[in-house]
Amino acid sequence: MFKHFLVPLDGSRLAEAALPAAAFLADKLGARVTLFHVVEKNAPSEVHGQSHLRNAEDAGAYLRRLSQRAFPPGTVVDCHVHAAEADDVADSIVAHADELEHDLVIMCSHGRGQALHLFLGSIAQKVIALGSRPVLITHPDDQGGAPAFACNNILVPLDGDADHAQALPVSEEIARACGGALHLMMVIPRFASLSGTAKVSSRMLPATTSRILEMASQDARETFREQLETLRRQGFTASAHVLRGDPAQTIAKAASHARVDLIVLATHGKTGMEAFWAGSVTHRICTLSKISLLLIPLPKA
């Protein structure tokens, strides 16, 4: 399980929205935290309308202040400033991966929609593309501050792909450490919500497509029945749901309705991120939901 978190910060309150998650999980998992800042070449004085760190001395003092006020006593918190000016902040974070030996990056999305796209495109996408380090994406509250973080309810969307099911063991460990409940979910599209090549094919064979989707729903219910029995024997509080509709919209809506604290998804590293930007379910969930999202990169084939 995760033992060393890396939390990139730029000096803004928005970036600090990642700190409650880092503090909570560090306490529950007994993990070490490194607060990290990269001195950016020609850095602006403001970012997202808020103050931006521009030199190593100010950054070091800022990180030390955060380490003292944002974490409970007993948490091991290191501060690291990459003082050499960097043209690409994301590249610098990735380059420090081996040096700092972290196994989870925790960062704030800095917003939704286009703002989210720009931020994820510059940092989280490249980190996930390494194919080895998970990324936890948090969101600021409506006032741009740092909301409280918890793991009372963890949602694990699955799609029948054995690789994507690798999100489940990680979710189990977090649930066990935090005393949280696990909620498995599979969304089977309705005929009208198919997209891409599946939509084109369905128009040629509408009856067959509808039957295939119904069979997929039945198979998912049987799979979940067996998984639930196993989870409950292991002492987990767990539920499972097979829903119909647009996958991203259905997951986001269900997560909000069920007051989910964390969504856990597995992604195929660089290949998966290319699909991410092409409009994948993962990307759409990020834009539709403000619930924290843990992305688990799968090993490259």
VEXVO-749536 format. One record per residue (C-alpha): residue in three letters; z negated, y negated, x negated; residue number from 1. Coordinates in Angstrom, 2 decimals, m for minus. Example, Ala and Ser with C-alpha at 12.3 -4.5 7.8 and 13.67 -1.06 7.14 Angstrom:
BEGIN
{res: ALA	pz: m7.80	py: 4.50	px: m12.30	n: 1}
{res: SER	pz: m7.14	py: 1.06	px: m13.67	n: 2}
END
This chain:
BEGIN
{res: MET	pz: 0.00	py: 0.00	px: 0.00	n: 1}
{res: PHE	pz: 0.35	py: m3.63	px: m1.01	n: 2}
{res: LYS	pz: m1.96	py: m4.67	px: m3.83	n: 3}
{res: HIS	pz: m0.47	py: m7.92	px: m5.16	n: 4}
{res: PHE	pz: 0.96	py: m10.72	px: m3.03	n: 5}
{res: LEU	pz: 3.22	py: m13.52	px: m4.23	n: 6}
{res: VAL	pz: 3.06	py: m16.70	px: m2.13	n: 7}
{res: PRO	pz: 5.73	py: m19.31	px: m3.04	n: 8}
{res: LEU	pz: 4.62	py: m22.86	px: m2.19	n: 9}
{res: ASP	pz: 6.35	py: m26.23	px: m2.46	n: 10}
{res: GLY	pz: 3.50	py: m28.59	px: m1.58	n: 11}
{res: SER	pz: 4.32	py: m28.97	px: 2.11	n: 12}
{res: ARG	pz: 2.05	py: m28.08	px: 5.03	n: 13}
{res: LEU	pz: 4.86	py: m25.96	px: 6.40	n: 14}
{res: ALA	pz: 4.87	py: m23.71	px: 3.35	n: 15}
{res: GLU	pz: 1.09	py: m23.40	px: 3.65	n: 16}
{res: ALA	pz: 1.57	py: m21.62	px: 6.98	n: 17}
{res: ALA	pz: 1.92	py: m18.45	px: 4.88	n: 18}
{res: LEU	pz: m1.67	py: m18.73	px: 3.60	n: 19}
{res: PRO	pz: m3.59	py: m17.32	px: 6.61	n: 20}
{res: ALA	pz: m1.51	py: m14.14	px: 6.45	n: 21}
{res: ALA	pz: m2.09	py: m13.84	px: 2.70	n: 22}
{res: ALA	pz: m5.84	py: m14.40	px: 3.08	n: 23}
{res: PHE	pz: m6.20	py: m11.99	px: 6.00	n: 24}
{res: LEU	pz: m4.22	py: m9.15	px: 4.44	n: 25}
{res: ALA	pz: m5.76	py: m9.64	px: 0.99	n: 26}
{res: ASP	pz: m9.19	py: m9.18	px: 2.56	n: 27}
{res: LYS	pz: m8.20	py: m6.12	px: 4.60	n: 28}
{res: LEU	pz: m6.15	py: m4.43	px: 1.86	n: 29}
{res: GLY	pz: m8.23	py: m5.47	px: m1.13	n: 30}
{res: ALA	pz: m5.19	py: m7.15	px: m2.65	n: 31}
{res: ARG	pz: m4.78	py: m9.78	px: m5.32	n: 32}
{res: VAL	pz: m2.86	py: m12.99	px: m4.58	n: 33}
{res: THR	pz: m0.71	py: m15.16	px: m6.82	n: 34}
{res: LEU	pz: 0.07	py: m18.66	px: m5.56	n: 35}
{res: PHE	pz: 3.38	py: m19.62	px: m7.11	n: 36}
{res: HIS	pz: 5.39	py: m22.80	px: m7.58	n: 37}
{res: VAL	pz: 8.70	py: m23.38	px: m9.29	n: 38}
{res: VAL	pz: 9.33	py: m26.87	px: m10.67	n: 39}
{res: GLU	pz: 12.72	py: m27.70	px: m9.25	n: 40}
{res: LYS	pz: 15.28	py: m29.68	px: m11.23	n: 41}
{res: ASN	pz: 15.86	py: m33.09	px: m9.62	n: 42}
{res: ALA	pz: 13.28	py: m32.19	px: m6.99	n: 43}
{res: PRO	pz: 13.14	py: m34.49	px: m3.96	n: 44}
{res: SER	pz: 9.96	py: m36.46	px: m3.27	n: 45}
{res: GLU	pz: 9.84	py: m34.96	px: 0.21	n: 46}
{res: VAL	pz: 10.78	py: m31.63	px: 1.76	n: 47}
{res: HIS	pz: 10.87	py: m31.01	px: 5.51	n: 48}
{res: GLY	pz: 9.59	py: m34.59	px: 5.89	n: 49}
{res: GLN	pz: 6.48	py: m33.77	px: 3.82	n: 50}
{res: SER	pz: 5.35	py: m34.33	px: 0.25	n: 51}
{res: HIS	pz: 7.07	py: m32.15	px: m2.36	n: 52}
{res: LEU	pz: 5.65	py: m31.15	px: m5.76	n: 53}
{res: ARG	pz: 7.70	py: m32.55	px: m8.64	n: 54}
{res: ASN	pz: 5.87	py: m31.67	px: m11.88	n: 55}
{res: ALA	pz: 3.86	py: m28.82	px: m13.36	n: 56}
{res: GLU	pz: 0.57	py: m30.74	px: m13.68	n: 57}
{res: ASP	pz: 0.46	py: m31.75	px: m10.02	n: 58}
{res: ALA	pz: 1.58	py: m28.27	px: m8.97	n: 59}
{res: GLY	pz: m1.16	py: m26.57	px: m10.97	n: 60}
{res: ALA	pz: m3.87	py: m28.80	px: m9.50	n: 61}
{res: TYR	pz: m2.47	py: m28.26	px: m5.99	n: 62}
{res: LEU	pz: m2.44	py: m24.48	px: m6.31	n: 63}
{res: ARG	pz: m5.99	py: m24.44	px: m7.66	n: 64}
{res: ARG	pz: m7.22	py: m26.49	px: m4.70	n: 65}
{res: LEU	pz: m5.54	py: m24.08	px: m2.29	n: 66}
{res: SER	pz: m7.01	py: m21.06	px: m4.07	n: 67}
{res: GLN	pz: m10.50	py: m22.44	px: m3.46	n: 68}
{res: ARG	pz: m10.15	py: m23.46	px: 0.18	n: 69}
{res: ALA	pz: m7.68	py: m20.98	px: 1.71	n: 70}
{res: PHE	pz: m9.24	py: m17.65	px: 0.72	n: 71}
{res: PRO	pz: m12.59	py: m16.00	px: 1.42	n: 72}
{res: PRO	pz: m15.07	py: m15.43	px: m1.44	n: 73}
{res: GLY	pz: m14.28	py: m12.33	px: m3.45	n: 74}
{res: THR	pz: m10.51	py: m12.56	px: m3.13	n: 75}
{res: VAL	pz: m8.81	py: m12.59	px: m6.52	n: 76}
{res: VAL	pz: m6.39	py: m15.53	px: m6.51	n: 77}
{res: ASP	pz: m4.20	py: m16.44	px: m9.47	n: 78}
{res: CYS	pz: m2.11	py: m19.60	px: m9.80	n: 79}
{res: HIS	pz: 1.23	py: m19.61	px: m11.59	n: 80}
{res: VAL	pz: 3.56	py: m22.55	px: m12.13	n: 81}
{res: HIS	pz: 7.02	py: m22.02	px: m13.54	n: 82}
{res: ALA	pz: 7.12	py: m25.27	px: m15.51	n: 83}
{res: ALA	pz: 10.68	py: m25.09	px: m16.83	n: 84}
{res: GLU	pz: 12.84	py: m26.96	px: m14.35	n: 85}
{res: ALA	pz: 14.95	py: m24.55	px: m12.33	n: 86}
{res: ASP	pz: 18.29	py: m25.21	px: m10.65	n: 87}
{res: ASP	pz: 17.74	py: m22.39	px: m8.18	n: 88}
{res: VAL	pz: 14.20	py: m21.83	px: m6.89	n: 89}
{res: ALA	pz: 15.12	py: m18.50	px: m5.31	n: 90}
{res: ASP	pz: 16.55	py: m17.14	px: m8.55	n: 91}
{res: SER	pz: 13.38	py: m18.16	px: m10.37	n: 92}
{res: ILE	pz: 11.16	py: m16.33	px: m7.88	n: 93}
{res: VAL	pz: 13.29	py: m13.21	px: m8.20	n: 94}
{res: ALA	pz: 13.21	py: m13.47	px: m12.01	n: 95}
{res: HIS	pz: 9.40	py: m13.46	px: m11.94	n: 96}
{res: ALA	pz: 9.25	py: m10.26	px: m9.91	n: 97}
{res: ASP	pz: 8.61	py: m7.96	px: m12.86	n: 98}
{res: GLU	pz: 6.55	py: m10.46	px: m14.83	n: 99}
{res: LEU	pz: 4.04	py: m11.03	px: m12.02	n: 100}
{res: GLU	pz: 4.16	py: m7.40	px: m10.80	n: 101}
{res: HIS	pz: 3.81	py: m8.31	px: m7.13	n: 102}
{res: ASP	pz: 4.65	py: m5.86	px: m4.38	n: 103}
{res: LEU	pz: 4.82	py: m8.20	px: m1.35	n: 104}
{res: VAL	pz: 6.18	py: m11.73	px: m0.97	n: 105}
{res: ILE	pz: 4.62	py: m13.82	px: 1.80	n: 106}
{res: MET	pz: 6.42	py: m17.00	px: 2.81	n: 107}
{res: CYS	pz: 6.86	py: m19.35	px: 5.72	n: 108}
{res: SER	pz: 10.20	py: m19.65	px: 7.48	n: 109}
{res: HIS	pz: 9.90	py: m23.47	px: 7.60	n: 110}
{res: GLY	pz: 11.36	py: m23.45	px: 11.10	n: 111}
{res: ARG	pz: 13.87	py: m21.76	px: 13.34	n: 112}
{res: GLY	pz: 17.57	py: m21.85	px: 13.98	n: 113}
{res: GLN	pz: 19.58	py: m23.57	px: 11.25	n: 114}
{res: ALA	pz: 16.48	py: m24.53	px: 9.26	n: 115}
{res: LEU	pz: 15.43	py: m20.89	px: 9.18	n: 116}
{res: HIS	pz: 18.92	py: m19.84	px: 8.11	n: 117}
{res: LEU	pz: 18.90	py: m22.25	px: 5.18	n: 118}
{res: PHE	pz: 15.46	py: m21.22	px: 3.98	n: 119}
{res: LEU	pz: 16.01	py: m17.50	px: 4.29	n: 120}
{res: GLY	pz: 19.44	py: m17.86	px: 2.71	n: 121}
{res: SER	pz: 17.96	py: m19.47	px: m0.39	n: 122}
{res: ILE	pz: 14.87	py: m17.35	px: m0.97	n: 123}
{res: ALA	pz: 14.02	py: m14.37	px: 1.24	n: 124}
{res: GLN	pz: 17.58	py: m13.04	px: 1.26	n: 125}
{res: LYS	pz: 17.66	py: m12.84	px: m2.54	n: 126}
{res: VAL	pz: 14.19	py: m11.31	px: m2.77	n: 127}
{res: ILE	pz: 15.05	py: m8.63	px: m0.23	n: 128}
{res: ALA	pz: 18.38	py: m8.05	px: m1.99	n: 129}
{res: LEU	pz: 16.42	py: m6.67	px: m4.95	n: 130}
{res: GLY	pz: 15.88	py: m3.63	px: m2.76	n: 131}
{res: SER	pz: 12.28	py: m3.05	px: m3.84	n: 132}
{res: ARG	pz: 9.95	py: m5.83	px: m2.68	n: 133}
{res: PRO	pz: 9.04	py: m6.35	px: 0.97	n: 134}
{res: VAL	pz: 8.90	py: m9.86	px: 2.42	n: 135}
{res: LEU	pz: 6.51	py: m11.05	px: 5.11	n: 136}
{res: ILE	pz: 7.93	py: m14.06	px: 6.97	n: 137}
{res: THR	pz: 5.45	py: m16.22	px: 8.87	n: 138}
{res: HIS	pz: 6.00	py: m19.28	px: 11.07	n: 139}
{res: PRO	pz: 4.18	py: m22.59	px: 11.42	n: 140}
{res: ASP	pz: 2.64	py: m23.51	px: 14.76	n: 141}
{res: ASP	pz: 4.16	py: m26.13	px: 17.06	n: 142}
{res: GLN	pz: 2.46	py: m28.90	px: 15.09	n: 143}
{res: GLY	pz: 3.78	py: m27.59	px: 11.77	n: 144}
{res: GLY	pz: 0.40	py: m26.25	px: 10.72	n: 145}
{res: ALA	pz: m0.91	py: m22.86	px: 9.67	n: 146}
{res: PRO	pz: m1.73	py: m20.63	px: 12.67	n: 147}
{res: ALA	pz: m4.38	py: m17.93	px: 12.49	n: 148}
{res: PHE	pz: m3.12	py: m14.49	px: 11.50	n: 149}
{res: ALA	pz: m4.19	py: m11.08	px: 12.80	n: 150}
{res: CYS	pz: m2.87	py: m7.53	px: 13.04	n: 151}
{res: ASN	pz: m4.32	py: m6.39	px: 16.33	n: 152}
{res: ASN	pz: m0.93	py: m5.32	px: 17.66	n: 153}
{res: ILE	pz: 1.91	py: m4.16	px: 15.43	n: 154}
{res: LEU	pz: 5.40	py: m3.62	px: 16.81	n: 155}
{res: VAL	pz: 7.75	py: m1.17	px: 15.11	n: 156}
{res: PRO	pz: 11.30	py: m1.36	px: 16.54	n: 157}
{res: LEU	pz: 13.27	py: 1.82	px: 15.82	n: 158}
{res: ASP	pz: 16.89	py: 2.74	px: 16.49	n: 159}
{res: GLY	pz: 17.16	py: 6.45	px: 15.74	n: 160}
{res: ASP	pz: 18.20	py: 5.84	px: 12.13	n: 161}
{res: ALA	pz: 15.99	py: 7.93	px: 9.82	n: 162}
{res: ASP	pz: 16.11	py: 5.23	px: 7.14	n: 163}
{res: HIS	pz: 14.85	py: 2.53	px: 9.49	n: 164}
{res: ALA	pz: 12.00	py: 4.84	px: 10.49	n: 165}
{res: GLN	pz: 10.55	py: 4.24	px: 7.03	n: 166}
{res: ALA	pz: 8.97	py: 1.12	px: 8.52	n: 167}
{res: LEU	pz: 6.57	py: 3.39	px: 10.38	n: 168}
{res: PRO	pz: 4.46	py: 4.68	px: 7.43	n: 169}
{res: VAL	pz: 3.96	py: 1.10	px: 6.22	n: 170}
{res: SER	pz: 2.96	py: 0.06	px: 9.73	n: 171}
{res: GLU	pz: 0.50	py: 2.94	px: 9.93	n: 172}
{res: GLU	pz: m1.24	py: 1.90	px: 6.73	n: 173}
{res: ILE	pz: m1.54	py: m1.71	px: 7.89	n: 174}
{res: ALA	pz: m2.80	py: m0.62	px: 11.30	n: 175}
{res: ARG	pz: m5.39	py: 1.67	px: 9.72	n: 176}
{res: ALA	pz: m6.65	py: m1.04	px: 7.35	n: 177}
{res: CYS	pz: m6.75	py: m3.73	px: 10.05	n: 178}
{res: GLY	pz: m7.86	py: m1.61	px: 13.00	n: 179}
{res: GLY	pz: m4.67	py: m2.52	px: 14.85	n: 180}
{res: ALA	pz: m2.68	py: m0.73	px: 17.53	n: 181}
{res: LEU	pz: 0.84	py: 0.55	px: 16.93	n: 182}
{res: HIS	pz: 3.61	py: m0.04	px: 19.45	n: 183}
{res: LEU	pz: 6.88	py: 1.83	px: 18.94	n: 184}
{res: MET	pz: 9.97	py: 0.48	px: 20.63	n: 185}
{res: MET	pz: 13.59	py: 1.48	px: 20.93	n: 186}
{res: VAL	pz: 16.10	py: m0.66	px: 22.78	n: 187}
{res: ILE	pz: 19.17	py: 1.09	px: 24.12	n: 188}
{res: PRO	pz: 21.92	py: m1.39	px: 25.04	n: 189}
{res: ARG	pz: 23.20	py: m1.56	px: 28.56	n: 190}
{res: PHE	pz: 26.93	py: m1.25	px: 29.08	n: 191}
{res: ALA	pz: 27.18	py: m5.03	px: 29.57	n: 192}
{res: SER	pz: 25.18	py: m5.85	px: 26.42	n: 193}
{res: LEU	pz: 27.29	py: m3.88	px: 23.95	n: 194}
{res: SER	pz: 28.87	py: m5.93	px: 21.17	n: 195}
{res: GLY	pz: 31.36	py: m5.58	px: 18.34	n: 196}
{res: THR	pz: 33.40	py: m2.39	px: 18.02	n: 197}
{res: ALA	pz: 31.14	py: m0.61	px: 20.51	n: 198}
{res: LYS	pz: 32.11	py: m3.14	px: 23.16	n: 199}
{res: VAL	pz: 35.80	py: m2.61	px: 22.49	n: 200}
{res: SER	pz: 35.46	py: 1.17	px: 22.68	n: 201}
{res: SER	pz: 33.37	py: 1.01	px: 25.85	n: 202}
{res: ARG	pz: 36.14	py: m0.75	px: 27.73	n: 203}
{res: MET	pz: 38.41	py: 2.21	px: 27.13	n: 204}
{res: LEU	pz: 35.84	py: 4.80	px: 28.24	n: 205}
{res: PRO	pz: 33.32	py: 3.03	px: 30.49	n: 206}
{res: ALA	pz: 31.99	py: 6.12	px: 32.27	n: 207}
{res: THR	pz: 31.62	py: 8.08	px: 29.05	n: 208}
{res: THR	pz: 29.94	py: 5.15	px: 27.31	n: 209}
{res: SER	pz: 27.43	py: 4.71	px: 30.13	n: 210}
{res: ARG	pz: 26.59	py: 8.42	px: 30.01	n: 211}
{res: ILE	pz: 26.14	py: 8.33	px: 26.23	n: 212}
{res: LEU	pz: 23.75	py: 5.37	px: 26.52	n: 213}
{res: GLU	pz: 21.71	py: 7.17	px: 29.18	n: 214}
{res: MET	pz: 21.50	py: 10.29	px: 27.00	n: 215}
{res: ALA	pz: 20.35	py: 8.12	px: 24.11	n: 216}
{res: SER	pz: 17.55	py: 6.77	px: 26.31	n: 217}
{res: GLN	pz: 16.43	py: 10.29	px: 27.20	n: 218}
{res: ASP	pz: 16.50	py: 11.39	px: 23.56	n: 219}
{res: ALA	pz: 14.47	py: 8.34	px: 22.53	n: 220}
{res: ARG	pz: 11.78	py: 9.12	px: 25.13	n: 221}
{res: GLU	pz: 11.47	py: 12.68	px: 23.87	n: 222}
{res: THR	pz: 11.28	py: 11.55	px: 20.25	n: 223}
{res: PHE	pz: 8.61	py: 9.00	px: 21.08	n: 224}
{res: ARG	pz: 6.59	py: 11.56	px: 23.05	n: 225}
{res: GLU	pz: 6.29	py: 13.70	px: 19.93	n: 226}
{res: GLN	pz: 5.56	py: 10.72	px: 17.66	n: 227}
{res: LEU	pz: 2.86	py: 9.46	px: 20.01	n: 228}
{res: GLU	pz: 1.11	py: 12.81	px: 20.03	n: 229}
{res: THR	pz: 1.08	py: 12.81	px: 16.23	n: 230}
{res: LEU	pz: m0.19	py: 9.23	px: 15.96	n: 231}
{res: ARG	pz: m2.96	py: 9.77	px: 18.47	n: 232}
{res: ARG	pz: m4.09	py: 12.97	px: 16.74	n: 233}
{res: GLN	pz: m4.40	py: 10.87	px: 13.59	n: 234}
{res: GLY	pz: m6.70	py: 8.45	px: 15.39	n: 235}
{res: PHE	pz: m4.29	py: 5.59	px: 16.05	n: 236}
{res: THR	pz: m4.21	py: 3.58	px: 19.23	n: 237}
{res: ALA	pz: m0.49	py: 3.76	px: 20.00	n: 238}
{res: SER	pz: 2.12	py: 3.25	px: 22.68	n: 239}
{res: ALA	pz: 5.89	py: 3.75	px: 22.86	n: 240}
{res: HIS	pz: 8.53	py: 2.11	px: 25.00	n: 241}
{res: VAL	pz: 12.23	py: 2.71	px: 25.55	n: 242}
{res: LEU	pz: 13.87	py: m0.39	px: 26.99	n: 243}
{res: ARG	pz: 17.42	py: m1.30	px: 27.95	n: 244}
{res: GLY	pz: 19.29	py: m4.50	px: 27.15	n: 245}
{res: ASP	pz: 20.32	py: m6.66	px: 24.22	n: 246}
{res: PRO	pz: 18.24	py: m5.32	px: 21.30	n: 247}
{res: ALA	pz: 17.20	py: m8.61	px: 19.66	n: 248}
{res: GLN	pz: 16.50	py: m10.44	px: 22.89	n: 249}
{res: THR	pz: 14.61	py: m7.49	px: 24.37	n: 250}
{res: ILE	pz: 12.48	py: m7.00	px: 21.24	n: 251}
{res: ALA	pz: 11.62	py: m10.70	px: 20.99	n: 252}
{res: LYS	pz: 10.72	py: m10.95	px: 24.69	n: 253}
{res: ALA	pz: 8.66	py: m7.75	px: 24.69	n: 254}
{res: ALA	pz: 6.81	py: m8.77	px: 21.51	n: 255}
{res: SER	pz: 5.83	py: m12.09	px: 23.06	n: 256}
{res: HIS	pz: 4.77	py: m10.49	px: 26.34	n: 257}
{res: ALA	pz: 2.64	py: m7.87	px: 24.56	n: 258}
{res: ARG	pz: 1.05	py: m10.48	px: 22.27	n: 259}
{res: VAL	pz: 2.27	py: m8.71	px: 19.17	n: 260}
{res: ASP	pz: 0.96	py: m10.11	px: 15.88	n: 261}
{res: LEU	pz: 3.42	py: m8.47	px: 13.49	n: 262}
{res: ILE	pz: 6.89	py: m6.93	px: 13.74	n: 263}
{res: VAL	pz: 7.83	py: m4.44	px: 11.01	n: 264}
{res: LEU	pz: 11.49	py: m3.67	px: 10.27	n: 265}
{res: ALA	pz: 13.26	py: m1.77	px: 7.51	n: 266}
{res: THR	pz: 16.50	py: m3.11	px: 6.03	n: 267}
{res: HIS	pz: 19.09	py: m1.67	px: 3.65	n: 268}
{res: GLY	pz: 18.62	py: m4.07	px: 0.75	n: 269}
{res: LYS	pz: 21.66	py: m6.12	px: m0.18	n: 270}
{res: THR	pz: 24.02	py: m4.29	px: 2.15	n: 271}
{res: GLY	pz: 21.62	py: m4.79	px: 5.00	n: 272}
{res: MET	pz: 21.29	py: m8.50	px: 4.26	n: 273}
{res: GLU	pz: 25.04	py: m8.93	px: 4.41	n: 274}
{res: ALA	pz: 24.83	py: m7.55	px: 7.94	n: 275}
{res: PHE	pz: 21.77	py: m9.78	px: 8.45	n: 276}
{res: TRP	pz: 23.89	py: m12.91	px: 8.05	n: 277}
{res: ALA	pz: 26.70	py: m11.45	px: 10.15	n: 278}
{res: GLY	pz: 24.39	py: m11.54	px: 13.17	n: 279}
{res: SER	pz: 22.31	py: m8.39	px: 12.85	n: 280}
{res: VAL	pz: 19.35	py: m7.60	px: 15.06	n: 281}
{res: THR	pz: 16.94	py: m8.56	px: 12.26	n: 282}
{res: HIS	pz: 18.41	py: m12.03	px: 11.84	n: 283}
{res: ARG	pz: 18.50	py: m12.62	px: 15.58	n: 284}
{res: ILE	pz: 14.86	py: m11.57	px: 15.96	n: 285}
{res: CYS	pz: 13.97	py: m14.15	px: 13.29	n: 286}
{res: THR	pz: 15.69	py: m16.90	px: 15.22	n: 287}
{res: LEU	pz: 14.40	py: m15.84	px: 18.64	n: 288}
{res: SER	pz: 10.76	py: m15.16	px: 17.79	n: 289}
{res: LYS	pz: 7.94	py: m16.96	px: 15.98	n: 290}
{res: ILE	pz: 6.00	py: m13.73	px: 15.47	n: 291}
{res: SER	pz: 5.41	py: m12.76	px: 11.84	n: 292}
{res: LEU	pz: 8.06	py: m10.36	px: 10.54	n: 293}
{res: LEU	pz: 7.60	py: m7.84	px: 7.72	n: 294}
{res: LEU	pz: 10.91	py: m6.72	px: 6.21	n: 295}
{res: ILE	pz: 10.83	py: m3.46	px: 4.24	n: 296}
{res: PRO	pz: 13.84	py: m3.06	px: 1.92	n: 297}
{res: LEU	pz: 15.23	py: 0.45	px: 1.73	n: 298}
{res: PRO	pz: 16.40	py: 1.98	px: m1.55	n: 299}
{res: LYS	pz: 20.07	py: 1.49	px: m2.25	n: 300}
{res: ALA	pz: 22.22	py: 4.61	px: m1.95	n: 301}
END
